[in-house]
Amino acid sequence: MESYVRKKAEKNMAYYTQAFEQTGKRYCINTKPCGQFFFCNIRGCEREDAIDYYTGVAQKCMEEYLKEEKLIYDKPLGMAFVTFQRIIMASIILKDYNACKCQGFKCKGEPQPSSYSKDLQISKWNIKYATYPQDICWDNLSIQGRNWWGRWLFINLLLFVGLFFLTTPSIIISTMDKFYVTKPIEYLNNPVISQFFPTVLLWSFTALLPTIVYYSTVFESHWTKSNENRTMMHKIYTFLIFMVLILPSLGLTRCVFLPDQGAFFVNYVIASAFIGNGTQLLRFPGLMMYTIRMMMAKSSAERRNVKQQQAYQFEFGAMYAGMLCVFTVIMAYSITCPIIVPF
């Protein structure tokens, strides 16, 4: 984190240094959040020289970085990444430590001994292929063993209790009915609105509640981005299937619930196709984050950095789970309600 802040401060310092060389004028900025909107120098909001400010921020981050670097040697992670010139060299080393592999089980062998084998305790080593450096979440490597499993268990238990018992759409909708929230919709006597309102409400929950599942997966601190996306896809897909397909389908007391619920799920697929894809193309969350970051920027240099870094990573796990959910709903009701297939 200190390294990222330091690089950003150095980039801002270079921006104002270049501006000073071109114009011969030193710029002053308000160092408070949203300081670009304050033009008066009141007490506590004084303006500072931009070059001096970002130089101090970079130096402070460098000092924190050096302190952290000294502490690292006292807290080893117990792992190392080794790079070989050729793939066959890595294969030989892996085969030396893992003598055989059958049906997914590895039989550990005795590697070739050396004079340092006993000191390094190579018999306890676990050797395997490493993923690409770009795929590794380097900040999460320090969380391992019991700490990681305890963190995972606590987050998922909290998520299960919160989502399964408290935030299912059926409970929320029934609670809204107790406060007569849906009564104005019924008084309109408009069949289009009355039929599509529950569908849009369910779609809104399917768009909002998986966000909680998404952040719970991020807080689990997975070591690789691919594993994080895979876990995220499994959790969000399971949650969506229970919330969208299973619970609404089993919410009736008759055995003929499939034909009766067909129109509801046709409306849901239509809403997901038009409203869901439309909002994803508009990128409302990204636009809101971009607006907030632009408002929180302290100077024109920071605003330029925000504009350059406005693109965010595509969340494959969350998006793929949403597509699989719609596909599963279509397949489940394609026999009893064939009209759902064209949508």
LINRAHU-V384087 format. One record per backbone hydrogen bond with DSSP energy under -1.0 kcal/mol. CO is the residue of the C=O (numbers start at 1). NH is the residue of the N-H. Records with the same first field share a line. If there is no record, write none. Layout:
CO = NH  NH
//
This chain:
1 = 5
2 = 6
3 = 7
4 = 8
5 = 9
6 = 10
7 = 11
8 = 12
9 = 13
10 = 14
11 = 15
12 = 16
13 = 17
14 = 18
15 = 19
16 = 20
17 = 21
18 = 22
19 = 23
20 = 24
27 = 50
29 = 48
32 = 35
34 = 37
35 = 38
40 = 42
42 = 45
48 = 29
49 = 53
50 = 54
51 = 55
52 = 56
53 = 57
54 = 58
55 = 59
56 = 60
57 = 61
58 = 62
59 = 63
60 = 64
61 = 65
62 = 66
63 = 67
64 = 68
65 = 69
66 = 70
67 = 71
68 = 72
72 = 75
86 = 90
87 = 91
88 = 92
89 = 93
90 = 94
91 = 95
92 = 96
93 = 97
94 = 98
97 = 109
100 = 107
102 = 105
105 = 102
107 = 100
114 = 117
116 = 120
117 = 122
121 = 124
122 = 125
132 = 135
135 = 225
136 = 138
137 = 140
140 = 143
144 = 147
145 = 149
146 = 150
147 = 151
148 = 152
149 = 153
150 = 154
151 = 155
152 = 156
153 = 157
154 = 158
155 = 159
156 = 160
157 = 161
158 = 162
159 = 163
160 = 164
161 = 165
162 = 167
168 = 172
169 = 173
170 = 174
171 = 175
172 = 176
173 = 177
174 = 178
176 = 181
177 = 180
182 = 186
183 = 187
186 = 189
190 = 194
191 = 195
192 = 196
193 = 197
196 = 200
197 = 201
198 = 202
199 = 203
200 = 204
201 = 205
202 = 206
203 = 207
204 = 208
205 = 209
208 = 211
209 = 212  213
210 = 214
211 = 215
212 = 216
213 = 217
214 = 218
215 = 219
218 = 221
223 = 137
224 = 228
225 = 229
226 = 230
227 = 231
228 = 232
229 = 233
230 = 234
231 = 235
232 = 236
233 = 237
234 = 238
235 = 239
236 = 240
237 = 241
238 = 242
239 = 243
240 = 244
241 = 245  246
242 = 247
245 = 249
246 = 250
256 = 260
257 = 261
261 = 265
262 = 266
263 = 267
264 = 268
265 = 269
266 = 270
267 = 271
268 = 272
269 = 273
270 = 274
271 = 275  276
272 = 277
274 = 278
275 = 279
276 = 280
277 = 281
278 = 282
279 = 283
283 = 287
284 = 288
285 = 289
286 = 290
287 = 291
288 = 292
289 = 293
290 = 294
291 = 295
292 = 296
299 = 303
300 = 304
301 = 305
302 = 306
303 = 307
304 = 308
305 = 309
314 = 316
315 = 319
316 = 320
317 = 321
318 = 322
319 = 323
320 = 324
321 = 325
322 = 326
323 = 327
324 = 328
325 = 329
326 = 330
327 = 331
328 = 332
329 = 333
333 = 337
337 = 340
338 = 341
//
